[in-house]
């Protein structure tokens, strides 16, 4: 592993000082290390001299408010998986994190790291996309909030500059009746997703109609993506056609919108087949959950 | 010139004062500096689990931990399980149940189980929980069945 120097700021002021002082020499931020250390061992082409450990900035929290929820960027996947509030109100988090790596990895890996590492297959990305997550970014003492839809730019690339950190993930607590599912194409959780599909479905209880659907795919494009075309199709057609044919057409749209590549895990063609199957499966599952 | 960082780490309730480079992993420090070689080094990428140890009671792959980050943390390795030369019940169970063949995965496997025991305290784990616990520990010899039976046998 290449050599570097190690810094561990204990406050945001200290962090800013270190960034200002060392950004020209090259800095890299450190969360759980479960992606970064693997990459450093493989001598990935990183150009930094100072590793800045974010652990002491108190970003490991899950805070619940009346209408929204805040998750600190350094919250470990285990903490997310085992959190009682999330288990009861956002079970998609438990079901997604339990499909990630292993317990050993989840005890160190963080939600912020998963997003900032920005693998196209990042398992938390499709669920956060369908939950319309907002991301709080700290940039030179200023904070800005962006929608997760703008966050990913390409494989391994996000809108963050090398001097910015992801601080927090903010989620609205939906008011309607809703459910969200994430299906991951894998043999075991230790596999990286060949395809990831997330669906969130909302129902207006009084009118007894579906008023919103969000669909996101992972591992089948340069970034995790929302499939707006499929969402629109569902809302416009679920009343006009029978369930099966609507779902089939949505699956077709989603597969066409995806841009998978051939790689060691699967061919692009196979991924498109899986997208279709998993879109059908996840929408039917969501429909079933909301009618129970 | 390499920069060395002085660290005080607590391993099995012993405090060690060491100087490490920022890029030294806990696996290497345990094995090469502290000569605690129960913790094994295999894939080095957090996939096989042979390097599993506990940090503050949580199972973690030591190959992905930078030693320099460990100030104030409590590390437990297999060597820390015995009491005055007496094996921990889980160690005895592994031996009695035939859950050890070549033994290479065993320390990491046992430390993952220790992580589970710390979480559930006296409750009996389900088979699903045991399987989930060892999911991050690969074994090429046993087929896992006797490992699961060994864990069940201590309750």
Interface residues (C-beta under 8 A of the other chain):
Chain A: X1 X2 X3 X4 X5 X6 X8 X33 X34 X37 X38 X40 X41 X51 X53 X55 X78 X98 X101 X102 X103 X104 X105 X107 X108 X188 X189 X190
Chain B: X2 X3 X5 X21 X22 X23 X25 X44 X45 X46 X47 X49 X52 X55 X58 X59 X60 X61 X63 X64 X65 X66 X68 X69 X112 X115 X132 X133 X135 X136 X137
